[in-house]
Amino acid sequence: MVTMDDSRPFASFPATRHAGSYGLNFADGHAEFYKLREPESELAEGQVSASNPDWQRLKQVTTIR
């Protein structure tokens, strides 16, 4: 779950089973792989600030422009 209003960053934390990374599948059939860059992202278990760069990147790629 991605909350666009920053009320709950990483409300549903992405799985990081692949060396601190996660994949996203998109409706158009492509997939992308993202490496978490902030230690806070891997250790926080869903409790990160709205300014977290990993959260900002996830929000950017899951938002329609």
PDB file of N, CA, C, O and CB in Angstrom:
ATOM      1  N   MET A   1       0.845  -1.176   0.000  1.00  0.00           N
ATOM      2  CA  MET A   1       0.000   0.000   0.000  1.00  0.00           C
ATOM      3  C   MET A   1       0.889   1.238   0.000  1.00  0.00           C
ATOM      4  O   MET A   1       1.849   1.322   0.767  1.00  0.00           O
ATOM      5  CB  MET A   1      -0.961  -0.001   1.219  1.00  0.00           C
ATOM      6  N   VAL A   2       0.570   2.184  -0.852  1.00  0.00           N
ATOM      7  CA  VAL A   2       1.319   3.437  -0.951  1.00  0.00           C
ATOM      8  C   VAL A   2       0.350   4.581  -0.647  1.00  0.00           C
ATOM      9  O   VAL A   2      -0.626   4.779  -1.371  1.00  0.00           O
ATOM     10  CB  VAL A   2       1.981   3.607  -2.378  1.00  0.00           C
ATOM     11  N   THR A   3       0.617   5.325   0.412  1.00  0.00           N
ATOM     12  CA  THR A   3      -0.215   6.467   0.769  1.00  0.00           C
ATOM     13  C   THR A   3       0.398   7.723   0.174  1.00  0.00           C
ATOM     14  O   THR A   3       1.487   8.131   0.576  1.00  0.00           O
ATOM     15  CB  THR A   3      -0.362   6.598   2.311  1.00  0.00           C
ATOM     16  N   MET A   4      -0.275   8.328  -0.762  1.00  0.00           N
ATOM     17  CA  MET A   4       0.286   9.476  -1.466  1.00  0.00           C
ATOM     18  C   MET A   4       0.352  10.733  -0.610  1.00  0.00           C
ATOM     19  O   MET A   4       1.091  11.659  -0.943  1.00  0.00           O
ATOM     20  CB  MET A   4      -0.519   9.756  -2.695  1.00  0.00           C
ATOM     21  N   ASP A   5      -0.399  10.788   0.479  1.00  0.00           N
ATOM     22  CA  ASP A   5      -0.394  11.996   1.312  1.00  0.00           C
ATOM     23  C   ASP A   5       0.658  11.949   2.424  1.00  0.00           C
ATOM     24  O   ASP A   5       0.662  12.817   3.297  1.00  0.00           O
ATOM     25  CB  ASP A   5      -1.765  12.201   1.923  1.00  0.00           C
ATOM     26  N   ASP A   6       1.538  10.964   2.407  1.00  0.00           N
ATOM     27  CA  ASP A   6       2.619  10.801   3.388  1.00  0.00           C
ATOM     28  C   ASP A   6       2.119  10.517   4.801  1.00  0.00           C
ATOM     29  O   ASP A   6       2.893  10.621   5.752  1.00  0.00           O
ATOM     30  CB  ASP A   6       3.475  12.038   3.407  1.00  0.00           C
ATOM     31  N   SER A   7       0.852  10.163   4.961  1.00  0.00           N
ATOM     32  CA  SER A   7       0.341   9.897   6.300  1.00  0.00           C
ATOM     33  C   SER A   7       0.938   8.623   6.899  1.00  0.00           C
ATOM     34  O   SER A   7       1.097   8.530   8.116  1.00  0.00           O
ATOM     35  CB  SER A   7      -1.173   9.790   6.264  1.00  0.00           C
ATOM     36  N   ARG A   8       1.269   7.646   6.061  1.00  0.00           N
ATOM     37  CA  ARG A   8       1.865   6.392   6.536  1.00  0.00           C
ATOM     38  C   ARG A   8       2.900   5.920   5.529  1.00  0.00           C
ATOM     39  O   ARG A   8       2.619   5.007   4.752  1.00  0.00           O
ATOM     40  CB  ARG A   8       0.777   5.300   6.758  1.00  0.00           C
ATOM     41  N   PRO A   9       4.099   6.519   5.519  1.00  0.00           N
ATOM     42  CA  PRO A   9       5.121   6.046   4.579  1.00  0.00           C
ATOM     43  C   PRO A   9       5.388   4.555   4.767  1.00  0.00           C
ATOM     44  O   PRO A   9       5.522   4.077   5.893  1.00  0.00           O
ATOM     45  CB  PRO A   9       6.427   6.841   4.758  1.00  0.00           C
ATOM     46  N   PHE A  10       5.462   3.839   3.673  1.00  0.00           N
ATOM     47  CA  PHE A  10       5.656   2.385   3.678  1.00  0.00           C
ATOM     48  C   PHE A  10       4.625   1.696   4.578  1.00  0.00           C
ATOM     49  O   PHE A  10       4.983   0.860   5.407  1.00  0.00           O
ATOM     50  CB  PHE A  10       7.083   2.036   4.145  1.00  0.00           C
ATOM     51  N   ALA A  11       3.343   2.050   4.411  1.00  0.00           N
ATOM     52  CA  ALA A  11       2.286   1.427   5.202  1.00  0.00           C
ATOM     53  C   ALA A  11       2.339  -0.095   5.071  1.00  0.00           C
ATOM     54  O   ALA A  11       2.156  -0.812   6.055  1.00  0.00           O
ATOM     55  CB  ALA A  11       0.909   1.952   4.765  1.00  0.00           C
ATOM     56  N   SER A  12       2.583  -0.574   3.884  1.00  0.00           N
ATOM     57  CA  SER A  12       2.862  -1.985   3.645  1.00  0.00           C
ATOM     58  C   SER A  12       4.292  -2.033   3.134  1.00  0.00           C
ATOM     59  O   SER A  12       4.555  -1.757   1.963  1.00  0.00           O
ATOM     60  CB  SER A  12       1.834  -2.645   2.618  1.00  0.00           C
ATOM     61  N   PHE A  13       5.198  -2.378   4.007  1.00  0.00           N
ATOM     62  CA  PHE A  13       6.621  -2.315   3.682  1.00  0.00           C
ATOM     63  C   PHE A  13       6.970  -3.298   2.580  1.00  0.00           C
ATOM     64  O   PHE A  13       6.544  -4.452   2.638  1.00  0.00           O
ATOM     65  CB  PHE A  13       7.467  -2.596   4.922  1.00  0.00           C
ATOM     66  N   PRO A  14       7.737  -2.877   1.570  1.00  0.00           N
ATOM     67  CA  PRO A  14       8.114  -3.806   0.495  1.00  0.00           C
ATOM     68  C   PRO A  14       9.034  -4.905   1.015  1.00  0.00           C
ATOM     69  O   PRO A  14       9.893  -4.656   1.861  1.00  0.00           O
ATOM     70  CB  PRO A  14       8.800  -3.048  -0.652  1.00  0.00           C
ATOM     71  N   ALA A  15       8.856  -6.103   0.513  1.00  0.00           N
ATOM     72  CA  ALA A  15       9.730  -7.211   0.892  1.00  0.00           C
ATOM     73  C   ALA A  15      11.150  -6.929   0.425  1.00  0.00           C
ATOM     74  O   ALA A  15      11.357  -6.408  -0.671  1.00  0.00           O
ATOM     75  CB  ALA A  15       9.219  -8.544   0.298  1.00  0.00           C
ATOM     76  N   THR A  16      12.112  -7.267   1.243  1.00  0.00           N
ATOM     77  CA  THR A  16      13.517  -6.999   0.905  1.00  0.00           C
ATOM     78  C   THR A  16      14.317  -8.294   0.912  1.00  0.00           C
ATOM     79  O   THR A  16      15.461  -8.321   1.368  1.00  0.00           O
ATOM     80  CB  THR A  16      14.137  -5.983   1.894  1.00  0.00           C
ATOM     81  N   ARG A  17      13.726  -9.350   0.415  1.00  0.00           N
ATOM     82  CA  ARG A  17      14.374 -10.662   0.426  1.00  0.00           C
ATOM     83  C   ARG A  17      15.586 -10.739  -0.509  1.00  0.00           C
ATOM     84  O   ARG A  17      16.399 -11.655  -0.393  1.00  0.00           O
ATOM     85  CB  ARG A  17      13.371 -11.727   0.041  1.00  0.00           C
ATOM     86  N   HIS A  18      15.704  -9.816  -1.402  1.00  0.00           N
ATOM     87  CA  HIS A  18      16.761  -9.859  -2.405  1.00  0.00           C
ATOM     88  C   HIS A  18      17.849  -8.835  -2.091  1.00  0.00           C
ATOM     89  O   HIS A  18      18.010  -7.845  -2.804  1.00  0.00           O
ATOM     90  CB  HIS A  18      16.182  -9.606  -3.802  1.00  0.00           C
ATOM     91  N   ALA A  19      18.585  -9.084  -1.026  1.00  0.00           N
ATOM     92  CA  ALA A  19      19.715  -8.229  -0.633  1.00  0.00           C
ATOM     93  C   ALA A  19      19.312  -6.772  -0.460  1.00  0.00           C
ATOM     94  O   ALA A  19      19.978  -5.875  -0.978  1.00  0.00           O
ATOM     95  CB  ALA A  19      20.822  -8.324  -1.664  1.00  0.00           C
ATOM     96  N   GLY A  20      18.225  -6.534   0.265  1.00  0.00           N
ATOM     97  CA  GLY A  20      17.798  -5.164   0.521  1.00  0.00           C
ATOM     98  C   GLY A  20      17.158  -4.487  -0.663  1.00  0.00           C
ATOM     99  O   GLY A  20      17.202  -3.262  -0.767  1.00  0.00           O
ATOM    100  N   SER A  21      16.565  -5.247  -1.554  1.00  0.00           N
ATOM    101  CA  SER A  21      15.931  -4.704  -2.751  1.00  0.00           C
ATOM    102  C   SER A  21      14.518  -5.249  -2.871  1.00  0.00           C
ATOM    103  O   SER A  21      14.154  -6.214  -2.199  1.00  0.00           O
ATOM    104  CB  SER A  21      16.753  -5.041  -4.015  1.00  0.00           C
ATOM    105  N   TYR A  22      13.730  -4.626  -3.728  1.00  0.00           N
ATOM    106  CA  TYR A  22      12.380  -5.118  -4.000  1.00  0.00           C
ATOM    107  C   TYR A  22      12.041  -4.850  -5.452  1.00  0.00           C
ATOM    108  O   TYR A  22      12.631  -3.978  -6.091  1.00  0.00           O
ATOM    109  CB  TYR A  22      11.338  -4.454  -3.061  1.00  0.00           C
ATOM    110  N   GLY A  23      11.093  -5.602  -5.960  1.00  0.00           N
ATOM    111  CA  GLY A  23      10.662  -5.438  -7.340  1.00  0.00           C
ATOM    112  C   GLY A  23       9.224  -4.969  -7.406  1.00  0.00           C
ATOM    113  O   GLY A  23       8.416  -5.275  -6.529  1.00  0.00           O
ATOM    114  N   LEU A  24       8.912  -4.228  -8.446  1.00  0.00           N
ATOM    115  CA  LEU A  24       7.543  -3.782  -8.708  1.00  0.00           C
ATOM    116  C   LEU A  24       7.148  -4.242 -10.097  1.00  0.00           C
ATOM    117  O   LEU A  24       7.930  -4.136 -11.042  1.00  0.00           O
ATOM    118  CB  LEU A  24       7.410  -2.233  -8.575  1.00  0.00           C
ATOM    119  N   ASN A  25       5.935  -4.750 -10.217  1.00  0.00           N
ATOM    120  CA  ASN A  25       5.368  -5.118 -11.511  1.00  0.00           C
ATOM    121  C   ASN A  25       4.315  -4.077 -11.850  1.00  0.00           C
ATOM    122  O   ASN A  25       3.486  -3.725 -11.011  1.00  0.00           O
ATOM    123  CB  ASN A  25       4.758  -6.573 -11.494  1.00  0.00           C
ATOM    124  N   PHE A  26       4.350  -3.590 -13.072  1.00  0.00           N
ATOM    125  CA  PHE A  26       3.451  -2.536 -13.496  1.00  0.00           C
ATOM    126  C   PHE A  26       2.389  -3.072 -14.454  1.00  0.00           C
ATOM    127  O   PHE A  26       2.575  -4.108 -15.091  1.00  0.00           O
ATOM    128  CB  PHE A  26       4.235  -1.407 -14.151  1.00  0.00           C
ATOM    129  N   ALA A  27       1.280  -2.351 -14.543  1.00  0.00           N
ATOM    130  CA  ALA A  27       0.138  -2.789 -15.348  1.00  0.00           C
ATOM    131  C   ALA A  27       0.476  -2.927 -16.832  1.00  0.00           C
ATOM    132  O   ALA A  27      -0.168  -3.706 -17.535  1.00  0.00           O
ATOM    133  CB  ALA A  27      -1.007  -1.818 -15.181  1.00  0.00           C
ATOM    134  N   ASP A  28       1.467  -2.190 -17.318  1.00  0.00           N
ATOM    135  CA  ASP A  28       1.816  -2.286 -18.732  1.00  0.00           C
ATOM    136  C   ASP A  28       2.714  -3.489 -19.034  1.00  0.00           C
ATOM    137  O   ASP A  28       3.136  -3.677 -20.176  1.00  0.00           O
ATOM    138  CB  ASP A  28       2.504  -1.011 -19.178  1.00  0.00           C
ATOM    139  N   GLY A  29       3.007  -4.304 -18.013  1.00  0.00           N
ATOM    140  CA  GLY A  29       3.770  -5.531 -18.225  1.00  0.00           C
ATOM    141  C   GLY A  29       5.245  -5.445 -17.882  1.00  0.00           C
ATOM    142  O   GLY A  29       5.917  -6.476 -17.858  1.00  0.00           O
ATOM    143  N   HIS A  30       5.775  -4.267 -17.615  1.00  0.00           N
ATOM    144  CA  HIS A  30       7.195  -4.184 -17.274  1.00  0.00           C
ATOM    145  C   HIS A  30       7.390  -4.289 -15.760  1.00  0.00           C
ATOM    146  O   HIS A  30       6.460  -4.076 -14.982  1.00  0.00           O
ATOM    147  CB  HIS A  30       7.803  -2.866 -17.803  1.00  0.00           C
ATOM    148  N   ALA A  31       8.584  -4.611 -15.374  1.00  0.00           N
ATOM    149  CA  ALA A  31       8.942  -4.713 -13.956  1.00  0.00           C
ATOM    150  C   ALA A  31      10.210  -3.909 -13.716  1.00  0.00           C
ATOM    151  O   ALA A  31      11.046  -3.769 -14.608  1.00  0.00           O
ATOM    152  CB  ALA A  31       9.138  -6.204 -13.524  1.00  0.00           C
ATOM    153  N   GLU A  32      10.344  -3.383 -12.505  1.00  0.00           N
ATOM    154  CA  GLU A  32      11.542  -2.641 -12.120  1.00  0.00           C
ATOM    155  C   GLU A  32      12.003  -3.137 -10.761  1.00  0.00           C
ATOM    156  O   GLU A  32      11.202  -3.575  -9.935  1.00  0.00           O
ATOM    157  CB  GLU A  32      11.273  -1.106 -12.092  1.00  0.00           C
ATOM    158  N   PHE A  33      13.302  -3.060 -10.546  1.00  0.00           N
ATOM    159  CA  PHE A  33      13.937  -3.549  -9.332  1.00  0.00           C
ATOM    160  C   PHE A  33      14.591  -2.364  -8.633  1.00  0.00           C
ATOM    161  O   PHE A  33      15.316  -1.601  -9.272  1.00  0.00           O
ATOM    162  CB  PHE A  33      14.982  -4.672  -9.645  1.00  0.00           C
ATOM    163  N   TYR A  34      14.351  -2.195  -7.341  1.00  0.00           N
ATOM    164  CA  TYR A  34      14.869  -1.049  -6.600  1.00  0.00           C
ATOM    165  C   TYR A  34      15.663  -1.517  -5.387  1.00  0.00           C
ATOM    166  O   TYR A  34      15.209  -2.375  -4.631  1.00  0.00           O
ATOM    167  CB  TYR A  34      13.723  -0.123  -6.163  1.00  0.00           C
ATOM    168  N   LYS A  35      16.835  -0.955  -5.210  1.00  0.00           N
ATOM    169  CA  LYS A  35      17.676  -1.227  -4.053  1.00  0.00           C
ATOM    170  C   LYS A  35      17.406  -0.157  -3.005  1.00  0.00           C
ATOM    171  O   LYS A  35      17.460   1.035  -3.308  1.00  0.00           O
ATOM    172  CB  LYS A  35      19.187  -1.263  -4.444  1.00  0.00           C
ATOM    173  N   LEU A  36      17.117  -0.570  -1.773  1.00  0.00           N
ATOM    174  CA  LEU A  36      16.948   0.385  -0.688  1.00  0.00           C
ATOM    175  C   LEU A  36      18.311   0.983  -0.364  1.00  0.00           C
ATOM    176  O   LEU A  36      19.293   0.258  -0.203  1.00  0.00           O
ATOM    177  CB  LEU A  36      16.313  -0.289   0.570  1.00  0.00           C
ATOM    178  N   ARG A  37      18.367   2.297  -0.271  1.00  0.00           N
ATOM    179  CA  ARG A  37      19.645   2.974  -0.065  1.00  0.00           C
ATOM    180  C   ARG A  37      19.852   3.471   1.356  1.00  0.00           C
ATOM    181  O   ARG A  37      20.990   3.666   1.785  1.00  0.00           O
ATOM    182  CB  ARG A  37      19.757   4.123  -1.005  1.00  0.00           C
ATOM    183  N   GLU A  38      18.772   3.678   2.086  1.00  0.00           N
ATOM    184  CA  GLU A  38      18.864   4.204   3.435  1.00  0.00           C
ATOM    185  C   GLU A  38      18.772   3.072   4.458  1.00  0.00           C
ATOM    186  O   GLU A  38      17.851   2.259   4.383  1.00  0.00           O
ATOM    187  CB  GLU A  38      17.763   5.243   3.681  1.00  0.00           C
ATOM    188  N   PRO A  39      19.700   3.001   5.407  1.00  0.00           N
ATOM    189  CA  PRO A  39      19.617   1.963   6.451  1.00  0.00           C
ATOM    190  C   PRO A  39      18.295   2.031   7.207  1.00  0.00           C
ATOM    191  O   PRO A  39      17.772   0.999   7.629  1.00  0.00           O
ATOM    192  CB  PRO A  39      20.782   2.104   7.437  1.00  0.00           C
ATOM    193  N   GLU A  40      17.747   3.233   7.385  1.00  0.00           N
ATOM    194  CA  GLU A  40      16.457   3.410   8.055  1.00  0.00           C
ATOM    195  C   GLU A  40      15.366   2.592   7.366  1.00  0.00           C
ATOM    196  O   GLU A  40      14.469   2.067   8.027  1.00  0.00           O
ATOM    197  CB  GLU A  40      16.067   4.897   8.080  1.00  0.00           C
ATOM    198  N   SER A  41      15.442   2.485   6.055  1.00  0.00           N
ATOM    199  CA  SER A  41      14.412   1.777   5.292  1.00  0.00           C
ATOM    200  C   SER A  41      14.410   0.282   5.587  1.00  0.00           C
ATOM    201  O   SER A  41      13.344  -0.330   5.660  1.00  0.00           O
ATOM    202  CB  SER A  41      14.615   2.005   3.803  1.00  0.00           C
ATOM    203  N   GLU A  42      15.571  -0.304   5.756  1.00  0.00           N
ATOM    204  CA  GLU A  42      15.650  -1.742   5.992  1.00  0.00           C
ATOM    205  C   GLU A  42      15.371  -2.119   7.439  1.00  0.00           C
ATOM    206  O   GLU A  42      14.871  -3.211   7.708  1.00  0.00           O
ATOM    207  CB  GLU A  42      17.007  -2.250   5.596  1.00  0.00           C
ATOM    208  N   LEU A  43      15.683  -1.239   8.362  1.00  0.00           N
ATOM    209  CA  LEU A  43      15.583  -1.570   9.780  1.00  0.00           C
ATOM    210  C   LEU A  43      14.305  -1.084  10.436  1.00  0.00           C
ATOM    211  O   LEU A  43      13.971  -1.531  11.533  1.00  0.00           O
ATOM    212  CB  LEU A  43      16.745  -1.005  10.506  1.00  0.00           C
ATOM    213  N   ALA A  44      13.595  -0.192   9.801  1.00  0.00           N
ATOM    214  CA  ALA A  44      12.484   0.494  10.455  1.00  0.00           C
ATOM    215  C   ALA A  44      11.200  -0.314  10.523  1.00  0.00           C
ATOM    216  O   ALA A  44      10.297   0.052  11.275  1.00  0.00           O
ATOM    217  CB  ALA A  44      12.213   1.766   9.753  1.00  0.00           C
ATOM    218  N   GLU A  45      11.084  -1.390   9.773  1.00  0.00           N
ATOM    219  CA  GLU A  45       9.870  -2.211   9.757  1.00  0.00           C
ATOM    220  C   GLU A  45       8.623  -1.373   9.525  1.00  0.00           C
ATOM    221  O   GLU A  45       7.615  -1.533  10.213  1.00  0.00           O
ATOM    222  CB  GLU A  45       9.735  -2.977  11.062  1.00  0.00           C
ATOM    223  N   GLY A  46       8.702  -0.491   8.560  1.00  0.00           N
ATOM    224  CA  GLY A  46       7.536   0.295   8.192  1.00  0.00           C
ATOM    225  C   GLY A  46       7.440   1.645   8.860  1.00  0.00           C
ATOM    226  O   GLY A  46       6.516   2.399   8.555  1.00  0.00           O
ATOM    227  N   GLN A  47       8.338   1.990   9.748  1.00  0.00           N
ATOM    228  CA  GLN A  47       8.298   3.270  10.438  1.00  0.00           C
ATOM    229  C   GLN A  47       9.403   4.175   9.901  1.00  0.00           C
ATOM    230  O   GLN A  47      10.498   4.219  10.461  1.00  0.00           O
ATOM    231  CB  GLN A  47       8.442   3.077  11.965  1.00  0.00           C
ATOM    232  N   VAL A  48       9.128   4.877   8.846  1.00  0.00           N
ATOM    233  CA  VAL A  48      10.100   5.801   8.260  1.00  0.00           C
ATOM    234  C   VAL A  48       9.466   7.176   8.129  1.00  0.00           C
ATOM    235  O   VAL A  48       8.243   7.314   8.164  1.00  0.00           O
ATOM    236  CB  VAL A  48      10.595   5.292   6.877  1.00  0.00           C
ATOM    237  N   SER A  49      10.297   8.180   7.980  1.00  0.00           N
ATOM    238  CA  SER A  49       9.786   9.535   7.822  1.00  0.00           C
ATOM    239  C   SER A  49       9.321   9.756   6.386  1.00  0.00           C
ATOM    240  O   SER A  49       9.733   9.043   5.471  1.00  0.00           O
ATOM    241  CB  SER A  49      10.861  10.568   8.206  1.00  0.00           C
ATOM    242  N   ALA A  50       8.472  10.737   6.205  1.00  0.00           N
ATOM    243  CA  ALA A  50       7.963  11.054   4.871  1.00  0.00           C
ATOM    244  C   ALA A  50       9.063  11.582   3.961  1.00  0.00           C
ATOM    245  O   ALA A  50       8.901  11.573   2.740  1.00  0.00           O
ATOM    246  CB  ALA A  50       6.838  12.074   4.966  1.00  0.00           C
ATOM    247  N   SER A  51      10.169  12.038   4.520  1.00  0.00           N
ATOM    248  CA  SER A  51      11.269  12.555   3.701  1.00  0.00           C
ATOM    249  C   SER A  51      12.291  11.483   3.335  1.00  0.00           C
ATOM    250  O   SER A  51      13.294  11.790   2.690  1.00  0.00           O
ATOM    251  CB  SER A  51      11.964  13.681   4.430  1.00  0.00           C
ATOM    252  N   ASN A  52      12.060  10.251   3.726  1.00  0.00           N
ATOM    253  CA  ASN A  52      12.970   9.148   3.419  1.00  0.00           C
ATOM    254  C   ASN A  52      13.119   9.009   1.901  1.00  0.00           C
ATOM    255  O   ASN A  52      12.111   8.899   1.202  1.00  0.00           O
ATOM    256  CB  ASN A  52      12.454   7.818   4.043  1.00  0.00           C
ATOM    257  N   PRO A  53      14.361   9.013   1.366  1.00  0.00           N
ATOM    258  CA  PRO A  53      14.569   8.939  -0.088  1.00  0.00           C
ATOM    259  C   PRO A  53      13.996   7.668  -0.733  1.00  0.00           C
ATOM    260  O   PRO A  53      13.520   7.720  -1.867  1.00  0.00           O
ATOM    261  CB  PRO A  53      16.045   9.021  -0.386  1.00  0.00           C
ATOM    262  N   ASP A  54      14.035   6.544  -0.037  1.00  0.00           N
ATOM    263  CA  ASP A  54      13.463   5.314  -0.595  1.00  0.00           C
ATOM    264  C   ASP A  54      11.950   5.430  -0.705  1.00  0.00           C
ATOM    265  O   ASP A  54      11.359   4.963  -1.679  1.00  0.00           O
ATOM    266  CB  ASP A  54      13.839   4.097   0.269  1.00  0.00           C
ATOM    267  N   TRP A  55      11.326   6.043   0.280  1.00  0.00           N
ATOM    268  CA  TRP A  55       9.879   6.279   0.232  1.00  0.00           C
ATOM    269  C   TRP A  55       9.540   7.241  -0.898  1.00  0.00           C
ATOM    270  O   TRP A  55       8.585   7.008  -1.639  1.00  0.00           O
ATOM    271  CB  TRP A  55       9.369   6.835   1.580  1.00  0.00           C
ATOM    272  N   GLN A  56      10.303   8.312  -1.041  1.00  0.00           N
ATOM    273  CA  GLN A  56      10.049   9.284  -2.100  1.00  0.00           C
ATOM    274  C   GLN A  56      10.159   8.642  -3.484  1.00  0.00           C
ATOM    275  O   GLN A  56       9.364   8.945  -4.373  1.00  0.00           O
ATOM    276  CB  GLN A  56      11.025  10.458  -1.985  1.00  0.00           C
ATOM    277  N   ARG A  57      11.144   7.755  -3.668  1.00  0.00           N
ATOM    278  CA  ARG A  57      11.311   7.076  -4.962  1.00  0.00           C
ATOM    279  C   ARG A  57      10.128   6.157  -5.237  1.00  0.00           C
ATOM    280  O   ARG A  57       9.600   6.148  -6.349  1.00  0.00           O
ATOM    281  CB  ARG A  57      12.631   6.269  -4.991  1.00  0.00           C
ATOM    282  N   LEU A  58       9.699   5.376  -4.232  1.00  0.00           N
ATOM    283  CA  LEU A  58       8.549   4.488  -4.417  1.00  0.00           C
ATOM    284  C   LEU A  58       7.301   5.297  -4.762  1.00  0.00           C
ATOM    285  O   LEU A  58       6.545   4.924  -5.659  1.00  0.00           O
ATOM    286  CB  LEU A  58       8.305   3.643  -3.149  1.00  0.00           C
ATOM    287  N   LYS A  59       7.088   6.386  -4.060  1.00  0.00           N
ATOM    288  CA  LYS A  59       5.927   7.226  -4.324  1.00  0.00           C
ATOM    289  C   LYS A  59       5.993   7.815  -5.741  1.00  0.00           C
ATOM    290  O   LYS A  59       4.973   7.915  -6.422  1.00  0.00           O
ATOM    291  CB  LYS A  59       5.835   8.352  -3.278  1.00  0.00           C
ATOM    292  N   GLN A  60       7.176   8.195  -6.169  1.00  0.00           N
ATOM    293  CA  GLN A  60       7.343   8.779  -7.507  1.00  0.00           C
ATOM    294  C   GLN A  60       6.993   7.791  -8.610  1.00  0.00           C
ATOM    295  O   GLN A  60       6.328   8.161  -9.578  1.00  0.00           O
ATOM    296  CB  GLN A  60       8.772   9.264  -7.693  1.00  0.00           C
ATOM    297  N   VAL A  61       7.428   6.542  -8.483  1.00  0.00           N
ATOM    298  CA  VAL A  61       7.190   5.569  -9.559  1.00  0.00           C
ATOM    299  C   VAL A  61       5.788   4.963  -9.510  1.00  0.00           C
ATOM    300  O   VAL A  61       5.380   4.289 -10.456  1.00  0.00           O
ATOM    301  CB  VAL A  61       8.219   4.458  -9.486  1.00  0.00           C
ATOM    302  N   THR A  62       5.050   5.188  -8.431  1.00  0.00           N
ATOM    303  CA  THR A  62       3.702   4.629  -8.340  1.00  0.00           C
ATOM    304  C   THR A  62       2.622   5.707  -8.457  1.00  0.00           C
ATOM    305  O   THR A  62       1.448   5.443  -8.198  1.00  0.00           O
ATOM    306  CB  THR A  62       3.539   3.878  -7.026  1.00  0.00           C
ATOM    307  N   THR A  63       3.015   6.902  -8.841  1.00  0.00           N
ATOM    308  CA  THR A  63       2.081   8.017  -8.975  1.00  0.00           C
ATOM    309  C   THR A  63       1.924   8.374 -10.447  1.00  0.00           C
ATOM    310  O   THR A  63       2.895   8.399 -11.203  1.00  0.00           O
ATOM    311  CB  THR A  63       2.564   9.247  -8.163  1.00  0.00           C
ATOM    312  N   ILE A  64       0.697   8.647 -10.835  1.00  0.00           N
ATOM    313  CA  ILE A  64       0.435   9.095 -12.213  1.00  0.00           C
ATOM    314  C   ILE A  64       0.776  10.556 -12.307  1.00  0.00           C
ATOM    315  O   ILE A  64       0.435  11.343 -11.424  1.00  0.00           O
ATOM    316  CB  ILE A  64      -1.047   8.848 -12.633  1.00  0.00           C
ATOM    317  N   ARG A  65       1.450  10.920 -13.377  1.00  0.00           N
ATOM    318  CA  ARG A  65       1.836  12.335 -13.562  1.00  0.00           C
ATOM    319  C   ARG A  65       0.937  13.014 -14.555  1.00  0.00           C
ATOM    320  O   ARG A  65       1.111  14.200 -14.835  1.00  0.00           O
ATOM    321  CB  ARG A  65       3.286  12.450 -14.025  1.00  0.00           C
TER     322      ARG A  65
END
